[in-house]
Amino acid sequence: MKMITGFFAGLGSVMMAVIPVSILWFVLTGGSVYGVDVIANLTSLVNDFGTGGFTGLVVLLVVMSFFVKK
């Protein structure tokens, strides 16, 4: 179990490193990364949290708790 959680923790940290690089790539070149428009997806996610009202705020706090180092 420890090996599996370590694997997913490592995978999560790699993905968190890829997101800023893909945003920078989109800003510099204007092209998508592997066919994914990162800016549009992040904009949609933020809009969904914003239009969700109190529920959106609670979900945003839960999601943010996953990324805060303890």
N, CA, C and O atoms as a DFTB+ gen file, in Angstrom:
280 C
 N C O
     1  1       0.813      -1.186       0.000
     2  2       0.000       0.000       0.000
     3  2       0.866       1.263       0.000
     4  3       0.545       2.261      -0.646
     5  1       1.977       1.187       0.747
     6  2       2.880       2.332       0.811
     7  2       3.494       2.619      -0.561
     8  3       3.696       3.776      -0.929
     9  1       3.787       1.557      -1.308
    10  2       4.363       1.727      -2.638
    11  2       3.353       2.370      -3.592
    12  3       3.724       3.216      -4.405
    13  1       2.110       1.983      -3.498
    14  2       1.070       2.536      -4.371
    15  2       0.832       4.007      -4.054
    16  3       0.745       4.826      -4.969
    17  1       0.724       4.356      -2.772
    18  2       0.521       5.762      -2.417
    19  2       1.742       6.606      -2.792
    20  3       1.598       7.763      -3.187
    21  1       2.935       6.034      -2.669
    22  2       4.139       6.749      -3.097
    23  2       4.164       6.996      -4.587
    24  3       4.592       8.054      -5.048
    25  1       3.695       5.995      -5.348
    26  2       3.628       6.149      -6.798
    27  2       2.681       7.278      -7.186
    28  3       3.020       8.121      -8.017
    29  1       1.490       7.294      -6.583
    30  2       0.516       8.326      -6.929
    31  2       0.942       9.697      -6.432
    32  3       0.618      10.704      -7.062
    33  1       1.656       9.761      -5.323
    34  2       2.195      11.036      -4.852
    35  2       3.240      11.565      -5.835
    36  3       3.273      12.759      -6.131
    37  1       4.085      10.678      -6.334
    38  2       5.073      11.078      -7.330
    39  2       4.440      11.494      -8.640
    40  3       4.871      12.459      -9.271
    41  1       3.423      10.769      -9.045
    42  2       2.696      11.109     -10.269
    43  2       2.013      12.461     -10.134
    44  3       2.007      13.257     -11.073
    45  1       1.439      12.719      -8.964
    46  2       0.806      14.016      -8.723
    47  2       1.797      15.154      -8.758
    48  3       1.492      16.224      -9.284
    49  1       2.977      14.945      -8.208
    50  2       3.988      16.010      -8.224
    51  2       4.505      16.262      -9.641
    52  3       4.818      17.400      -9.990
    53  1       4.595      15.221     -10.452
    54  2       4.998      15.413     -11.846
    55  2       3.933      16.209     -12.596
    56  3       4.258      17.114     -13.365
    57  1       2.675      15.876     -12.375
    58  2       1.598      16.596     -13.049
    59  2       1.540      18.061     -12.602
    60  3       1.246      18.942     -13.410
    61  1       1.817      18.323     -11.330
    62  2       1.825      19.702     -10.847
    63  2       3.008      20.482     -11.421
    64  3       2.968      21.711     -11.461
    65  1       4.049      19.797     -11.861
    66  2       5.170      20.463     -12.518
    67  2       4.881      20.685     -13.999
    68  3       5.407      21.623     -14.598
    69  1       4.057      19.837     -14.588
    70  2       3.746      19.940     -16.013
    71  2       2.781      21.096     -16.289
    72  3       2.861      21.723     -17.345
    73  1       1.882      21.382     -15.363
    74  2       0.876      22.422     -15.587
    75  2       1.508      23.793     -15.831
    76  3       1.154      24.435     -16.820
    77  1       2.423      24.279     -14.985
    78  2       3.027      25.593     -15.282
    79  2       3.827      25.607     -16.581
    80  3       3.842      26.613     -17.291
    81  1       4.484      24.509     -16.889
    82  2       5.251      24.444     -18.144
    83  2       4.311      24.509     -19.339
    84  3       4.617      25.176     -20.327
    85  1       3.174      23.830     -19.265
    86  2       2.233      23.854     -20.377
    87  2       1.582      25.222     -20.515
    88  3       1.293      25.654     -21.631
    89  1       1.342      25.917     -19.396
    90  2       0.815      27.287     -19.480
    91  2       1.839      28.198     -20.143
    92  3       1.491      29.004     -21.006
    93  1       3.093      28.075     -19.745
    94  2       4.153      28.877     -20.352
    95  2       4.280      28.564     -21.838
    96  3       4.457      29.477     -22.644
    97  1       4.193      27.304     -22.211
    98  2       4.253      26.908     -23.616
    99  2       3.115      27.563     -24.408
   100  3       3.332      28.064     -25.511
   101  1       1.908      27.557     -23.846
   102  2       0.757      28.150     -24.526
   103  2       0.942      29.656     -24.693
   104  3       0.613      30.210     -25.742
   105  1       1.468      30.318     -23.662
   106  2       1.667      31.766     -23.739
   107  2       2.738      32.114     -24.771
   108  3       2.585      33.080     -25.518
   109  1       3.811      31.341     -24.820
   110  2       4.908      31.657     -25.733
   111  2       4.601      31.291     -27.179
   112  3       4.964      32.030     -28.094
   113  1       3.939      30.161     -27.394
   114  2       3.726      29.698     -28.764
   115  2       2.292      29.849     -29.253
   116  3       2.057      29.896     -30.460
   117  1       1.335      29.924     -28.344
   118  2      -0.062      30.014     -28.741
   119  2      -0.655      28.673     -29.138
   120  3      -1.812      28.606     -29.552
   121  1       0.125      27.605     -29.015
   122  2      -0.353      26.281     -29.394
   123  2      -0.688      25.430     -28.189
   124  3      -0.213      25.674     -27.080
   125  1      -1.505      24.440     -28.425
   126  2      -1.889      23.545     -27.336
   127  2      -0.785      22.520     -27.081
   128  3       0.087      22.307     -27.923
   129  1      -0.835      21.902     -25.929
   130  2       0.134      20.890     -25.549
   131  2      -0.566      19.542     -25.628
   132  3      -1.525      19.291     -24.899
   133  1      -0.089      18.683     -26.506
   134  2      -0.684      17.358     -26.732
   135  2      -2.177      17.435     -27.032
   136  3      -2.941      16.558     -26.628
   137  1      -2.586      18.475     -27.735
   138  2      -3.985      18.622     -28.118
   139  2      -4.890      19.120     -27.011
   140  3      -6.111      19.116     -27.171
   141  1      -4.327      19.551     -25.889
   142  2      -5.112      20.030     -24.753
   143  2      -4.895      21.533     -24.605
   144  3      -3.761      21.999     -24.494
   145  1      -5.993      22.285     -24.604
   146  2      -5.918      23.730     -24.401
   147  2      -5.980      24.004     -22.900
   148  3      -7.061      24.068     -22.315
   149  1      -4.817      24.163     -22.289
   150  2      -4.707      24.277     -20.833
   151  2      -5.395      25.536     -20.330
   152  3      -6.088      25.491     -19.315
   153  1      -5.220      26.650     -21.012
   154  2      -5.799      27.912     -20.572
   155  2      -7.322      27.836     -20.582
   156  3      -7.965      28.296     -19.639
   157  1      -7.907      27.267     -21.629
   158  2      -9.367      27.136     -21.690
   159  2      -9.889      26.220     -20.591
   160  3     -10.936      26.489     -20.004
   161  1      -9.171      25.149     -20.314
   162  2      -9.602      24.236     -19.258
   163  2      -9.522      24.896     -17.881
   164  3     -10.432      24.734     -17.068
   165  1      -8.447      25.636     -17.612
   166  2      -8.330      26.320     -16.321
   167  2      -9.382      27.423     -16.187
   168  3      -9.944      27.620     -15.109
   169  1      -9.644      28.138     -17.275
   170  2     -10.675      29.177     -17.249
   171  2     -12.040      28.569     -16.971
   172  3     -12.815      29.113     -16.185
   173  1     -12.335      27.455     -17.608
   174  2     -13.607      26.769     -17.373
   175  2     -13.721      26.288     -15.932
   176  3     -14.786      26.397     -15.323
   177  1     -12.640      25.762     -15.390
   178  2     -12.650      25.287     -14.008
   179  2     -12.907      26.426     -13.035
   180  3     -13.701      26.279     -12.106
   181  1     -12.246      27.557     -13.236
   182  2     -12.432      28.713     -12.351
   183  2     -13.853      29.245     -12.477
   184  3     -14.466      29.611     -11.474
   185  1     -14.386      29.292     -13.697
   186  2     -15.764      29.752     -13.887
   187  2     -16.759      28.820     -13.215
   188  3     -17.742      29.279     -12.633
   189  1     -16.517      27.524     -13.287
   190  2     -17.410      26.567     -12.638
   191  2     -17.403      26.751     -11.122
   192  3     -18.454      26.667     -10.486
   193  1     -16.233      27.000     -10.539
   194  2     -16.173      27.252      -9.103
   195  2     -16.904      28.553      -8.766
   196  3     -17.592      28.644      -7.749
   197  1     -16.745      29.558      -9.630
   198  2     -17.371      30.860      -9.378
   199  2     -18.880      30.825      -9.470
   200  3     -19.559      31.490      -8.688
   201  1     -19.416      30.069     -10.402
   202  2     -20.873      30.008     -10.566
   203  2     -21.504      28.985      -9.643
   204  3     -22.729      28.874      -9.585
   205  1     -20.688      28.240      -8.924
   206  2     -21.210      27.221      -8.019
   207  2     -21.719      27.775      -6.707
   208  3     -22.337      27.043      -5.934
   209  1     -21.477      29.056      -6.430
   210  2     -21.920      29.644      -5.172
   211  2     -21.195      29.038      -3.984
   212  3     -19.987      28.806      -4.029
   213  1     -21.949      28.782      -2.917
   214  2     -21.353      28.232      -1.698
   215  2     -20.791      26.839      -1.940
   216  3     -19.732      26.497      -1.413
   217  1     -21.488      26.036      -2.729
   218  2     -21.005      24.685      -3.035
   219  2     -19.684      24.750      -3.793
   220  3     -18.776      23.965      -3.521
   221  1     -19.570      25.670      -4.734
   222  2     -18.322      25.848      -5.467
   223  2     -17.180      26.251      -4.558
   224  3     -16.044      25.817      -4.747
   225  1     -17.484      27.090      -3.560
   226  2     -16.461      27.507      -2.607
   227  2     -15.989      26.330      -1.756
   228  3     -14.793      26.173      -1.513
   229  1     -16.924      25.515      -1.312
   230  2     -16.570      24.350      -0.498
   231  2     -15.726      23.372      -1.313
   232  3     -14.724      22.856      -0.817
   233  1     -16.124      23.115      -2.554
   234  2     -15.366      22.198      -3.416
   235  2     -13.980      22.767      -3.692
   236  3     -12.999      22.024      -3.692
   237  1     -13.885      24.069      -3.925
   238  2     -12.581      24.700      -4.147
   239  2     -11.679      24.529      -2.934
   240  3     -10.493      24.239      -3.088
   241  1     -12.213      24.702      -1.736
   242  2     -11.412      24.521      -0.527
   243  2     -10.965      23.079      -0.362
   244  3      -9.840      22.827       0.069
   245  1     -11.827      22.130      -0.699
   246  2     -11.453      20.720      -0.607
   247  2     -10.344      20.403      -1.603
   248  3      -9.377      19.725      -1.259
   249  1     -10.478      20.888      -2.832
   250  2      -9.458      20.640      -3.854
   251  2      -8.144      21.300      -3.451
   252  3      -7.078      20.709      -3.626
   253  1      -8.206      22.503      -2.919
   254  2      -6.980      23.191      -2.504
   255  2      -6.287      22.473      -1.348
   256  3      -5.064      22.528      -1.223
   257  1      -7.063      21.807      -0.513
   258  2      -6.456      21.096       0.616
   259  2      -5.567      19.939       0.151
   260  3      -4.655      19.529       0.870
   261  1      -5.830      19.416      -1.044
   262  2      -4.993      18.358      -1.568
   263  2      -3.606      18.853      -1.978
   264  3      -2.649      18.079      -1.997
   265  1      -3.499      20.143      -2.306
   266  2      -2.260      20.683      -2.831
   267  2      -1.438      21.460      -1.804
   268  3      -0.336      21.911      -2.119
   269  1      -1.943      21.623      -0.603
   270  2      -1.226      22.346       0.443
   271  2      -0.337      21.357       1.184
   272  3      -0.799      20.306       1.629
   273  1       0.930      21.698       1.312
   274  2       1.865      20.826       2.042
   275  2       1.600      20.940       3.532
   276  3       1.403      22.033       4.063
   277  1       1.597      19.806       4.190
   278  2       1.296      19.799       5.630
   279  2       2.541      19.538       6.419
   280  3       2.495      19.494       7.648
